[in-house]
Amino acid sequence: MEFLGEINPGYALSGLVVGMLVGMTGVGGGSLMTPLLILLFGIHPATAVGTDLLYAAATKTGGTLFHGFARTVDWRIVGRLAAGSIPATAATLLVLQHIDIKSSSATGVITVGLGIALLLTSFVLIFHKKIQAFYVARAGEGSPKRTGTVTVLVGVVLGVLVSITSVGAGALGVTALLALYPRQPLARIVGSDIAHAVPLTLLAGLGHWWLGSVDWALLGSLLVGSLPGIFIGSYIAGRAPDTLLRYILAATLLLVGTRLLL
């Protein structure tokens, strides 16, 4: 395992840019990093997904520590999401093993799944408030039992989606939680989503390592750039209009998702 061998400047710069965007918007890690590795650097889709999953686990661990100390994590929500996502992730990895993750058929599934996930994320970034209002208007706040059940089902969907594409744990997870728990402060929703993403992406990433689709040298270069990038982006976040950043990110994901599907 060559983790921090020779640092590749191109990969490190990509990590810096993506890290800044994650720090500024709170989303976009897997949504940007995986297609960037595939389209710009020609990395095999399976390797891009597997490496990005461990990249996300490392970066979001820091975010979880921050939210944990700030007491902005609802561990009950995290547990409900994990109850759905962990078994779903394990089952998805077993399916990927049986179809040979480096085969042309698996590559097609990953590429199409990634394109659809990016288009869906772009849609959610633009219309997240309308989606939340629609859900609350139709379903109301719901009983605690129903809310818990739906949260577990959201975890199942995230487990499958993240394991195949590395996308979904950010914007999609936050939007679903805001609709399910409208009385929770935004910081607590974001903190809970980030905390859940750590075991989800770690398990999925280790599963991809087991399947042989993780590039450790690539991971090291990405982390060298992304860790300071997240700090810089977090600093800029309070000085840049959030709506503008979200629209720019959504437009980027729309273009990239369309490119992957065509």
BELFEN-V304384 format. One record per pair of residues at least 6 apart in sequence whose ideal C-beta (glycine too) atoms are under 6 Angstrom apart, sorted by the first residue. I is the first residue (numbers start at 1). J is the second residue. Records with the same first field share a line. If there is no record, write none. Layout:
BEGIN
I = J, J
END
This chain:
BEGIN
1 = 216
2 = 216, 217
3 = 216, 220
4 = 220
5 = 217
7 = 221, 224
8 = 221
11 = 218, 221, 222
12 = 221, 224, 225
13 = 225
14 = 36
15 = 222, 225, 226
16 = 225, 229
18 = 32, 33
19 = 226, 229, 230
20 = 229, 232, 233
21 = 28
22 = 28, 29, 230
23 = 230, 233, 234
24 = 233, 236, 237, 245
25 = 245, 249
27 = 170, 171
28 = 249
29 = 56
30 = 52, 56, 166, 167
31 = 118, 121, 167, 253
33 = 52
34 = 48, 49, 52, 166
35 = 256
37 = 43, 48
38 = 45, 48
45 = 107, 110, 111
46 = 101, 102, 213
47 = 213, 215
49 = 166
50 = 208, 213, 214
51 = 214, 215, 218, 219
52 = 166
53 = 166, 201, 204, 205, 208
54 = 205, 219
55 = 219, 222
56 = 201
57 = 198, 201, 202, 205
58 = 223
59 = 226
60 = 194, 197, 198
61 = 198
63 = 194
64 = 194, 195, 198
67 = 73, 191
72 = 187, 188, 191
73 = 191, 192, 195
74 = 188, 192
77 = 192
78 = 192, 195, 196
80 = 148, 151, 152
81 = 155, 196
82 = 199
83 = 152
84 = 152, 155, 156
85 = 155, 158, 159, 200
88 = 156, 159, 160
89 = 159, 163, 203, 204
92 = 160, 163
93 = 207
97 = 211
99 = 106
101 = 211, 213
111 = 260
113 = 164, 165
114 = 165, 260
115 = 257, 260, 261
117 = 161, 165, 167, 168
118 = 253, 256, 257
119 = 257
121 = 171, 253
122 = 250, 253, 254
124 = 171, 172, 175
125 = 171, 246, 250
126 = 250
128 = 175
131 = 175
132 = 178, 179
135 = 179
136 = 182
147 = 180
151 = 180
154 = 176
158 = 168, 169, 173
161 = 168
162 = 168, 169, 200, 204
163 = 204
169 = 197
173 = 193
174 = 193
177 = 189, 193
178 = 189
208 = 214
END
